[in-house]
Amino acid sequence: MTIPAKLTLMVQVGPNAYEEHVVAFNPTELTFDKGVQLAEIAVPGLDAPLSQFIRGNAEKLTLELFCDSTESGMGLGATSVTAQTDKLFQLVKILPEVHAPPIVTVFWHDEFSGNRLHDAWGNNRRTSFTGMAENVRQRFTLFSPEGVPLRATVTLTLREYRPLEEQLHELNLSSPDRTHRHRLAEAQTLPALAQRYWQRPGLWRELALANGIEDPRRLRPGVLLTIPALE
């Protein structure tokens, strides 16, 4: 019989210290919320405003976790479920050593949302989610005769956390004022490359000149082309 994988929270409790928390019951659903910020540029006479990308917004992951301690009994001397829930509640508390709540990474399985992105998105694939706890909501639903909480549902919301260096590596942004190298793929054309790197397909002649291409209709796949910086 295959043992199901357990969702795991890797909590950074110090500059080089981590604590692993394996949940007792896997959540029944995960909610990912990611958006971008767009600006509308109004141009008189047009049917609709022009849209311009400003930046991406932080992604949010919300999961509902079930906690239960009734296996050890429900009568006098029962074990409190807070031994489980406090591991989640502490995620919104400030760590004295780092002066902020901890960084949390959620692992479950490689088949994670975002692990099958198209190659055009470069290094953006992922198999986990890293963020800081934005909200922890605890709902206790069962108590012992002494009033000890025995069962609870905790809703945890994490806000995406990614350092600048990591984002720049993932984006691998192309800039027209820098020189690039590109290995030609099957059926690629110089106008398509000029559009990709410069957003100006009409400049394909500059690409041909920079690479000594006499006939742009006869390009050999696999050739490494130089994409010069656009003045």
C-alpha positions in Angstrom: 0.0 0.0 0.0 1.4 3.4 -1.0 1.7 5.9 1.8 0.3 9.3 0.7 2.7 12.2 0.7 2.2 14.7 3.5 2.1 18.4 3.1 5.2 19.9 4.8 5.9 23.4 6.0 9.6 24.3 6.2 9.9 27.2 8.6 13.0 29.4 8.7 13.4 30.1 12.5 16.7 31.8 12.2 19.3 33.0 9.6 20.5 29.5 9.1 18.0 27.5 11.1 14.9 25.6 9.9 12.1 23.7 11.5 10.0 21.1 9.6 6.3 20.7 10.3 4.5 17.8 8.7 0.7 18.3 8.9 -1.3 15.4 10.3 -4.1 15.7 7.7 -3.6 16.9 4.2 -5.8 19.9 3.2 -8.7 19.2 0.8 -7.9 22.2 -1.3 -5.3 24.9 -2.0 -6.1 28.3 -3.3 -3.6 30.3 -5.3 -4.3 34.0 -6.1 -1.9 35.8 -8.4 -2.5 39.0 -10.4 -0.7 41.8 -12.1 -1.1 45.6 -12.0 -2.1 47.2 -15.3 -2.5 50.9 -16.1 -4.9 52.3 -18.6 -3.7 55.1 -20.9 -6.6 57.1 -22.3 -6.1 58.3 -25.9 -8.7 60.6 -27.3 -10.6 59.0 -30.3 -9.8 55.4 -29.5 -12.5 52.8 -28.7 -10.7 51.6 -25.6 -7.7 52.8 -23.5 -4.3 51.3 -24.0 -3.2 48.8 -21.4 0.4 49.0 -20.0 1.9 46.4 -17.6 3.2 48.0 -14.4 4.3 45.1 -12.2 3.2 41.8 -10.8 1.4 41.5 -7.5 2.4 39.2 -4.7 0.8 35.8 -5.0 -1.2 34.4 -2.1 -1.6 30.8 -1.1 -4.5 29.9 1.2 -4.9 26.4 2.7 -7.3 25.0 5.4 -5.7 22.5 7.8 -7.5 20.2 10.1 -6.1 19.5 13.5 -7.2 16.8 15.9 -5.8 15.3 19.2 -8.7 13.0 20.2 -6.6 9.9 19.5 -5.1 10.2 22.9 -8.6 10.4 24.5 -11.3 13.0 25.1 -11.9 12.7 28.8 -9.9 14.1 31.8 -6.3 14.8 31.0 -6.9 14.9 27.3 -4.1 16.3 25.1 -4.8 19.8 23.8 -4.9 20.3 20.1 -3.0 23.6 20.6 0.2 21.5 20.4 -0.6 21.3 16.6 -2.3 24.7 16.1 0.4 26.7 17.8 2.8 25.6 15.1 0.7 27.4 12.7 -0.2 30.4 14.9 3.4 31.1 15.5 3.9 31.8 11.8 2.4 35.3 12.3 4.5 36.0 15.4 7.8 38.0 15.2 11.0 36.1 15.7 13.3 38.1 18.0 16.5 37.1 16.1 15.3 38.3 12.7 12.7 41.0 13.8 10.0 39.6 11.5 7.7 36.6 11.1 9.4 33.5 9.6 9.7 32.6 5.9 7.7 29.5 5.2 8.0 27.1 2.2 5.2 24.7 1.4 6.1 21.3 -0.1 3.8 18.5 -1.0 4.7 16.9 -4.3 6.5 17.9 -7.5 3.2 18.1 -9.3 2.7 21.6 -7.8 0.9 24.6 -9.4 3.5 26.2 -11.7 5.7 23.2 -12.4 4.5 22.8 -16.0 5.0 26.3 -17.4 6.0 26.7 -21.1 9.6 27.0 -21.9 9.0 30.6 -23.0 8.7 31.5 -19.2 12.3 30.5 -18.6 13.2 29.8 -15.0 9.7 30.4 -13.5 8.8 26.8 -13.0 8.4 25.8 -9.3 7.6 22.8 -7.2 6.9 24.6 -3.9 5.6 28.0 -2.6 7.6 30.3 -0.3 6.0 33.2 1.6 5.3 34.9 4.8 2.1 34.3 6.8 -0.3 37.1 6.3 -3.2 35.7 8.3 -3.9 32.7 10.6 -7.5 31.9 11.5 -8.2 29.3 14.2 -11.6 27.7 14.7 -11.9 25.3 17.7 -14.8 22.9 17.3 -14.4 20.3 20.0 -13.5 20.5 23.7 -13.0 18.0 26.6 -15.1 18.2 29.8 -12.4 20.3 31.2 -12.5 22.8 28.4 -9.3 21.6 26.7 -9.6 22.2 22.9 -9.4 18.9 21.0 -10.2 19.7 17.4 -9.7 22.7 15.2 -9.6 24.0 11.7 -6.8 26.5 10.8 -7.0 28.7 7.7 -3.5 29.8 6.8 -2.8 32.5 4.2 0.8 33.0 2.9 1.9 36.0 0.9 4.6 35.3 -1.7 8.2 36.1 -0.7 11.0 36.2 -3.2 14.3 38.1 -2.9 15.4 40.4 -5.7 18.3 38.1 -6.8 15.9 35.1 -7.1 13.4 37.1 -9.2 16.0 38.4 -11.6 17.3 34.9 -12.1 13.9 33.5 -12.8 12.8 36.3 -15.1 16.1 36.4 -17.1 14.9 39.6 -18.7 16.0 40.5 -22.2 17.0 44.2 -22.7 17.3 45.8 -26.2 20.3 47.9 -25.0 22.4 44.7 -24.3 24.0 42.2 -26.6 22.4 38.7 -26.6 23.2 35.4 -28.1 20.5 33.3 -29.7 20.6 29.7 -31.1 18.4 29.6 -34.1 15.5 27.2 -34.0 13.7 25.4 -36.8 11.5 27.8 -38.8 12.6 30.9 -36.9 12.9 34.1 -38.9 14.9 37.3 -38.5 11.8 39.5 -38.2 10.5 37.2 -35.4 13.8 37.6 -33.6 13.8 41.4 -34.1 10.3 41.4 -32.6 11.3 39.2 -29.6 14.4 41.1 -28.6 13.7 44.7 -29.9 9.9 44.7 -30.3 10.6 46.0 -33.9 10.4 43.3 -36.6 11.3 45.8 -39.3 14.9 45.9 -38.0 15.6 42.4 -39.3 18.2 43.8 -41.7 20.3 44.9 -38.7 20.3 41.3 -37.5 21.3 40.0 -41.0 24.2 42.6 -41.2 25.5 41.8 -37.7 25.7 38.1 -38.5 26.9 38.3 -42.1 23.6 36.7 -43.4 23.3 37.3 -47.2 20.0 35.4 -47.7 17.6 35.6 -44.7 15.3 33.1 -46.4 18.0 30.4 -46.0 18.8 30.2 -42.3 20.4 27.1 -40.9 18.8 25.9 -37.6 21.4 25.6 -34.7 23.4 28.6 -35.8 24.4 30.9 -32.9 23.4 34.4 -33.7 24.5 37.7 -32.1 21.7 40.1 -31.2 23.5 43.4 -31.0 22.6 46.1 -28.5 20.0 48.5 -30.0 21.3 52.1 -29.9 
